[in-house]
Amino acid sequence: MSSSDRRHFLTLLAVAPLAGCGFAPVYAPGGAGQALRGRVLVAAPDTRLGFVLVARLEERLGLPDQNAFRLDYSIETSESGLAITGTNDITRINLAGTVTFTLTDTATDSVVLRDDVSTFTAYSTTSTPVSTAAARRDAEDRLMTALADQVMSRLLASSLRWS
C-alpha cells in the first residue's frame, strides 16, 4: 500500500466513529451556528476591553436582525509579573481575564445559559513606556479576542438545548 493510500485509509478510519455519534457541523445549513446568526443582541460595551469583546462576538454572531436572545457579560482582568530581573525590574507580565456571561431569551425573559470563561496572555516590558503601553494594549486585545471565541464555543456547544 503506498504512503498516500495509507494516509487516506487512516483518515477514513479516524473519521468513521463520528458517523455514528450524531456529529453535525455547527455551521452547516440548519446547524447551531446558523440558528444563532443574527439572533443575539450583545450588551453595549462601556470600556475599551468591552468594545474589543463585543466587536469579536458581533463578528462571529452577526448583527442582530431579530433580538431573540440578549447576551450580558462582565469582564475581570488581573496582572502579575512573570519575569523579574536581578534588579527587581519586571520584564514580562501575565494578563489573565475572565468573562462571566448570561444569555437570556427575550421572549420569556428567562436565562437559558449562564457561564464563565477564562484565559491568559502575556506581554514584555521594555525600556520605553510607549512600547510597553503598545504591548499591553495588544495583549489586552488578544485576551478579549480569545475570551470572545471561548464564549462563542460555549454558545454553540449548548445551543441545541435552547435555540
N, C-alpha and C positions, 0 to 999 in steps of 0.2 A: 504494500500500500504506500503510495507516495506521500510525502510530507503534507501536501495540500489536501489530499483526501483525508488524512488523519485529522487535520485541524477541522475540516468540515464535519467529520463524524463526531469528534469530541464536542464541537459546538452544538450539534443537534442533540447529543446525549445530555449536555448540561441544561438545555432549554426544555427538554421533554417533561421534567417534573412540573414545570409551570403550566403546561397544557391542562392538567387535571385539577389544579388548585383554584380555578376561578380567576386567575390573573387576567387583568384587563388594563391596557394602557390608560393612564389618567387623562391624557389629552386626546384620546380617540373620540370620534363622534358619539355623543351621549355619555361620555366619561365624566368623572367627578370634576376634572379641570374645566370642562366646558360648562358644567352646571353652575360653577361659581363665577364664571367670567361675566362681568358687568352687573353682578347682583349684590356686591358687598360694598357698603359705604364705610370707608375708613375714617375714623375721627380726625378732625383737622389738627395739624401739628401746632405746638406752641413754643417749640425750641428748634435750634438748628438740627440737633440729633433726631428729633421727631420728624422734621422735614425730610431728612435722608431716608428714614424708615418708611414713611408714608409714600414717598416717591417710588421706592423699590416695590412696595406692596401694590401700588396702583399700576406699576409697570407689569407686574405678574397677574393681577386680578382684572385689569382694565378699569376704566372709569365707569361708575355705576349708571346704567340707564334705567334701572329699577332698583329700589332700595329694599330688597328682600331681607338683607341682614345688615347689622351695624357692628363694626369691629372697633372696640375701645381698647386702649393699651396704656401701659405706664412703663417708663424706661428708667432703669437704675444702672449707674456705672460706678466703677471704682478703679483706682490706680494703685500700683505697688511697684517699687523698684526691684529690678531683676539682677542687674549687673552693677556692682559698686567697685570703684577703683580703690587703690590703697590710700588715696587722699580723700576718701568718702564722697567722691563725685558719682552720681548715678548716671550710667551711660545707656541703660536700656530700661524701659518702663512697660509694664504689663497693664493693659487696659481690659478690664472684664466688664461684661454687660449682661443684663437680664431684662427681658421684656415679658411682662405679665399681660395677658390679653383675654378679652371676653368677647365672644360672638353672640349677638342677640338677634333672634327672629323678630323683625319689626312688626309683623302682623299680630303676633301674640305677646310681644314684649317679654318673651321667655328666653333665658340663657340656654343656648344649645351647646356651647363649648367654652370652658374656662381652663386655661393652661398657662404655662410659662416656659420660656426657652432661655438658655444661657450659652455664652461662648466667650472667647477672649481673643485678643490680638496684642501686638506689641509694637513699639517704635523705639528708635535710637535717638538719644540726645546728642547734640554736637556742641561745639564751642560758640555757635551763633544762635541767638534767640529766634531769629527769623526762620532759620531752617528747622529748629526744634519745633516751633509752632506749626510749620507746614507739615512736618512728620506726624505731629499729634493729630492734626485735622484729618490727614489721610488715614490714620489708624482709626479714628472715630467713624469716618465714612465706611471703611471696610467692616468695622464692627457692626454698624447698623445694617449694612447690606447682608451680612451673614445672619444676623438675627431675623431680618425680614424673610430671608429664604427658609429659615427654620420654622417661622410662623406659617409660611405657605405650606411647608411639608406637613405640619400638623393639621392644617385646614383640609388639605387634600386627603390625608390618610383617614380622617374622621368624617368626611363629608357624606359618605353613603348612609350614615346613621341619621343625618338631619336635613339633607338637601332634598 
